[in-house]
Amino acid sequence: MKNLTLAGVALALTAVSVSLTTPAALAAPAKHTAATSRIPFTAATVTANDNGSYRIVWKAPGVRSVAIRANGHVVARGGAHGDVTVSGLPAADRQWFDLVPQRGGSLHLADRLVKLDGAVNFRDAGGYRTADGHWVKMGEIYRSDALNKLTDADLAKLERLGIQAVYDLRMASERTSAPDRVPSGAAYTVADVLAGSATFTTMPTTEDEAVEMMVEGEKFMVSGDSARAAYSAVFAGVADESEHGLLYHCTAGKDRTGWSSAALLTALGVPRATVMDDYLASNTYRATVNAATLAAMPAAQAKVYKPLLDVRPEYLNSGFDEVSTEYGSFNSYLRKGLGIDTGELRALKRDLLIG
């Protein structure tokens, strides 16, 4: 097991027709205000396919018709439920679609994943529906794995997409060995989640120990002093509209970053099942990288290492259990753990929710 290193643990922790526009016009999402009328969509996604087409799926019960707009033109129409594929669009940094119902508010969506050469888990934190029918804006807050391998083309794309602030959740050793490449003009802030943790000082020697390490690590992300300070800093940045688009990341973009997104989405009122789906999506986005990592190890070592590369329901659930144990409720965690009062939470929802 000697090849299992603390750096390895750090790595573990970590949506029819067409019209034209320029990539620059696609860089930023349309702005919506709190006065936007009620949005009738109960589900909607955009998925970019490998062949350059886009699949758009939606549900809008009670709505007779929905127009799909891209680049300022209607490119498809459908009814209350729709599943269309758009092909032949020009290349763009990020293709946006407006889903416009015959009544009610529209949605402005893109594929959640932002494809980069040097990162595999860079994605939009928004595009989810809350329990009371609002939607989290896309194009405002992003999450990612490490930025040290970003290419010059990646950095140029992120500049065009409007990344203004980067919050680095990694430990000092990670930042030193793999320093971030940050888009020009973006503010860089260290928010070290695990600086005060002793959980990751001893390597696991069995699969069960590895699982327990991840469970205990998730708990620390909730109640550890350095973790609370780090996530307080991230939430302060999220609350500052001048810092949108804001990006927070760790090494793998799944655990420290995963709790950051889980906490944000929960605070905004996104249902737990949706929060869990967003968390578990790292298994999909990181599948190729993780498989290659495990394939390079002896079978016995890979068996121990796999829980460190995974995200699992029991990991995230242990974080929410820690919230209940230490704070009693999630709102109490926001208030006492992260210093977010009721007024600040209302302001956060005004800024990031539509509908």
ABEGO torsion letter per residue (X at the ends): XAABBAAAAAAAAXXXBBBBBBAAAAABBBBBBAABBBBABABBBBBBBAAGBBBBBBBBBGBABBBBBBGGBBABBBBABBBBBBBGBBBBABBBBBBBBABEBBBBBBBABBBBAABAABBBABGBBBAAGBBBBBGABBBBBBAAABBAAAAAAAAAAGBABBBBABBAAAAAABBBBBBBGBBBBBBBAAAABAAAABBBABAAAAAAAAAAAAAAAAABAAAAAAAAAAAAAAABAAAOBBBBBBAAGAAAAAAAAAAAAAAAGBBAAAAAAAAAAAAAAAAAAAAAAAAABBAAAAAAAAAAABBBAAAAAAAAAAAAAAAGBAAAAAAAAAGBBAAAAAAAAAAABBX
